[in-house]
Amino acid sequence: MQERAEQTRRSLLEAAASLFDERGYAGTSISDIATRSGHTSGAIYFHYASKEKLALAVVEGHFATWPPLIERYAGPAAGTPALERLVRLSFAVARAFRDDIVVRAGARLWTERTLIAAPLPPPFVGWIDAVTAMLERAHADGDLAPHLDPGRAARTVVCAFFGVHTVSEALDRRRSIEDHLTDLWALLLPSLQARPAAEELLPLARRG
C-alpha cells in the first residue's frame, strides 16, 4: 500500500514538473496536472494539499538532486585532481539540468518564486561552499594558480556556470549545454590551473 502511494506521489510530481517546465507556475492548473498524470484532482489534493505544496515538492526534489552528486565528485578521490573532479561535476550537473524534468521544473519555479505562496530553499549557497572546498583542495595540492583566493574564485565560477545555463536555456532549451560548458571551461581553466593544461583535462572530464 505504501509503495503504491509513493508511486502515485511520484507520478503526480513528474506530471506537475513537466507542466511547470512547459507552462510555468501560473500557466499550470490542478486540472491540467490531473489530466497529464491520469489521476484525479482529489488524488492530487490528498497527496499534496495544494498547487503551492506541489510546486514546493518539485523545488525540493530539484535541490535534493545535488547532495549525492556533490558527494560523488567532491569527496576524496585518490588519483583524481580536485580541478578535474570540479569539471566532471559541472558536466554531471549540466546533464541533470538538461535531462531531468524535476530539475528543470524546479529551476523554472525558483525563478517564478514570487508567484508561489510557499517558502522556497535558497539557491547557490551550497554550490559556492562545495566549489570553494574543491578549489581549496586544489590549492593544497599545488594545482590552483597561487594568486587565487579559493572562495572568491568559487563565487566567480558558480556565477559563470549558472550564467551559461541561463543563456543556454534561453537559446536552445539546453540542447547544446555541454558544448557551451566546454567553451566556458576552455576560458576559465587557464586562469585556475597552476600549470595550464585545459586541452588535456577537458576531453576526459566531459566524457565523465
Secondary structure, 3 states (H helix, E strand, C coil): CHHHHHHHHHHHHHHHHHHHHHHCCCCCCHHHHHHHHCCCHHHHHHHHCCHHHHHHHHHHHHHHCHHHHHHHHHCCCCCCCHHHHHHHHHHHHHHHHHHCHHHHHHHHHHHCHHHCCCCCCCCCHHHHHHHHHHHHHHHHCCCECCCCCHHHHHHHHHHHHHHHHHHHHHHHCCCCHHHHHHHHHHHHHHHHECCCCHHHHHHHHHHC
